[in-house]
Amino acid sequence: LKGLREICDRHDAVLIFDEVQTGFGRTGRMWALEHWNVSPDIMCIAKAMGGGFPIGATIAKAEVMNSLKIGEHSSTFGGNPLACAAASATIDVILGENLPERARRLGGYFKGLLEEMVDEFRILREARGLGLMLGLESRIFIYEVLMKALNEGLLLLYSGRNVIRFLPPLVIEESHLEAAANILNKIFAEEDKKLEHVSRKP
């Protein structure tokens, strides 16, 4: 990201960050950009901003906003009084309860559990991510894993054909993460038996 900032500065280009999914504490910081200490010219935010109520916003440096003429920027999600009230209340909770720090702590705990699975099971390749925005990469298509997890009461989502994505609520309890890990350990143990001939090499 620092390299992108340097390139944009060199060519007088605008640097835009999309924090729609990563913002509001998801990665263990209020904004994901804080992990790299890079400032964009424009930042797009939404989703968690309204605590479930639809709202989005565009944040930009003064020189960028001042360069816009009437009609050059509009929003179908912006300005609704109820949505703004929901966003204000949501942000108060995120900051007041220090949910970014909670995401950092619980995400680190859960990522550790996932990394233990990677070390144990051939079927798995890598655990990655920040805070409570994590991915677990498998060496096989994970549809069957998702269905088995669903039957055990664990709802998961894929990213691509072989990555399980984890974006739980920032208020999730450690016990819930541990329960999810127990379910996954059971499933991966079953799936791993099918790949006893497979090397652990990438």
C-alpha positions in Angstrom: 0.0 0.0 0.0 2.9 2.4 0.7 4.1 1.6 -2.8 0.7 2.6 -4.3 0.7 5.8 -2.2 4.2 6.7 -3.7 3.1 5.9 -7.2 -0.1 8.0 -6.9 1.8 10.9 -5.4 4.4 10.7 -8.2 1.7 10.8 -10.9 -0.7 13.1 -9.2 -3.3 10.3 -9.1 -6.1 9.7 -6.6 -5.7 6.8 -4.2 -9.0 5.2 -3.2 -9.4 2.6 -0.5 -12.4 0.3 -0.2 -13.1 -0.2 3.6 -16.7 -1.3 3.0 -16.0 -4.8 4.5 -12.7 -4.2 6.3 -13.7 -1.0 8.2 -15.2 -0.4 11.6 -13.0 -2.7 13.6 -13.2 -5.9 11.5 -9.4 -6.3 11.1 -8.5 -5.4 14.7 -8.1 -1.7 13.9 -10.9 0.8 13.3 -9.7 1.0 9.6 -7.6 -1.7 7.9 -5.4 1.0 6.5 -4.0 1.6 10.0 -2.1 -1.7 9.7 0.0 -0.1 7.0 -0.1 3.5 8.2 -1.1 4.7 4.7 -3.6 7.5 4.1 -5.8 7.4 0.9 -7.3 10.4 -0.9 -10.8 8.8 -0.9 -12.2 6.1 1.3 -15.5 4.2 0.8 -17.3 2.8 3.9 -20.6 1.0 4.5 -22.0 -2.4 5.8 -21.0 -2.4 9.5 -21.4 1.4 9.6 -25.2 1.0 10.2 -25.2 -2.0 12.4 -27.5 -3.8 9.9 -29.2 -0.8 8.5 -28.3 0.1 4.9 -26.0 3.1 4.7 -22.8 4.0 2.9 -20.5 7.0 2.9 -17.5 8.4 1.0 -14.8 10.1 2.9 -12.2 12.2 1.1 -9.6 14.8 1.6 -10.7 18.4 1.4 -8.9 19.1 -1.9 -10.7 16.2 -3.5 -14.2 17.1 -2.3 -13.6 20.8 -3.2 -12.8 19.8 -6.8 -16.2 18.3 -7.3 -18.9 20.3 -9.1 -22.6 19.9 -8.4 -23.9 16.7 -9.8 -20.5 15.0 -10.1 -21.1 12.8 -7.0 -24.3 11.3 -5.7 -25.4 8.5 -3.5 -28.5 6.3 -3.2 -27.5 5.3 0.3 -26.5 8.7 1.7 -28.4 11.2 3.8 -31.3 9.2 5.2 -31.9 10.5 8.7 -32.9 7.1 10.1 -29.8 5.5 8.6 -27.6 8.3 9.9 -29.0 7.8 13.4 -28.4 4.1 13.2 -24.8 4.7 12.1 -24.2 7.2 14.9 -25.5 4.8 17.5 -23.5 1.9 16.0 -20.2 3.9 15.9 -20.8 4.9 19.6 -21.0 1.2 20.5 -18.0 0.2 18.3 -15.8 2.9 20.0 -17.4 2.7 23.5 -16.9 -1.0 23.8 -13.6 -1.0 21.9 -14.7 -3.6 19.4 -11.6 -3.2 17.2 -9.4 -4.4 20.1 -11.9 -7.2 20.8 -11.6 -8.2 17.1 -7.8 -8.1 17.4 -7.8 -10.3 20.5 -10.4 -12.8 19.5 -9.2 -13.0 15.9 -5.7 -13.8 17.1 -7.1 -16.5 19.3 -9.1 -18.1 16.5 -6.4 -17.7 14.0 -4.2 -19.7 16.4 -6.7 -22.5 16.4 -6.9 -22.5 12.6 -3.1 -22.6 12.4 -3.1 -25.6 14.7 -5.4 -27.3 12.2 -3.1 -26.4 9.3 -0.3 -28.1 11.1 -2.3 -31.2 11.8 -4.3 -31.9 8.7 -3.0 -32.5 5.1 -6.2 -31.2 3.7 -5.3 -27.6 4.8 -2.7 -25.3 3.3 -2.9 -21.9 5.1 -4.7 -19.7 7.7 -4.5 -16.0 6.9 -6.1 -12.7 7.7 -6.4 -10.0 10.3 -8.6 -9.6 13.3 -12.0 -11.3 12.7 -11.5 -11.4 9.0 -9.9 -14.7 8.4 -9.5 -17.3 5.7 -8.7 -21.0 5.8 -7.3 -22.4 2.6 -7.8 -26.1 1.7 -6.1 -28.3 -0.9 -9.5 -29.5 -2.1 -12.9 -27.9 -3.0 -14.6 -27.2 0.3 -18.3 -27.6 -0.6 -18.6 -30.9 1.3 -16.9 -29.4 4.3 -19.4 -26.6 4.3 -22.4 -29.0 4.1 -21.0 -31.1 7.0 -20.5 -28.0 9.1 -24.0 -26.9 8.4 -25.3 -30.3 9.6 -23.4 -29.7 12.8 -25.0 -26.3 13.3 -22.0 -24.2 12.0 -22.8 -21.9 9.1 -19.8 -21.1 6.9 -19.2 -19.3 3.7 -16.6 -19.9 1.0 -14.3 -17.5 -0.9 -13.4 -19.1 -4.1 -13.6 -22.9 -4.4 -11.2 -23.9 -1.7 -11.2 -21.1 1.0 -13.5 -20.9 4.0 -14.0 -17.3 5.1 -14.6 -16.3 8.7 -16.3 -12.9 9.4 -18.1 -13.5 12.7 -19.8 -10.7 14.6 -17.3 -8.5 16.5 -19.3 -9.3 19.7 -18.9 -13.1 19.3 -17.8 -14.9 22.5 -14.5 -16.9 22.7 -16.6 -20.0 23.6 -18.4 -19.8 20.2 -15.1 -19.7 18.4 -13.9 -22.7 20.3 -17.1 -24.6 19.5 -16.6 -23.8 15.8 -13.0 -25.0 15.9 -14.1 -28.3 17.5 -16.6 -28.9 14.8 -14.0 -28.1 12.1 -11.5 -30.4 13.7 -13.9 -33.2 13.6 -14.8 -32.6 9.9 -11.2 -32.1 8.8 -10.1 -35.3 10.6 -12.7 -37.2 8.5 -11.7 -35.5 5.3 -8.0 -35.9 6.0 -8.3 -39.7 5.9 -9.3 -39.4 2.2 -5.9 -37.7 1.5 -3.5 -40.0 3.4 -1.4 -40.3 0.3 -1.0 -36.5 -0.2 2.2 -34.8 0.8 2.1 -31.7 3.0 4.1 -29.8 0.4 2.3 -26.8 -1.2 
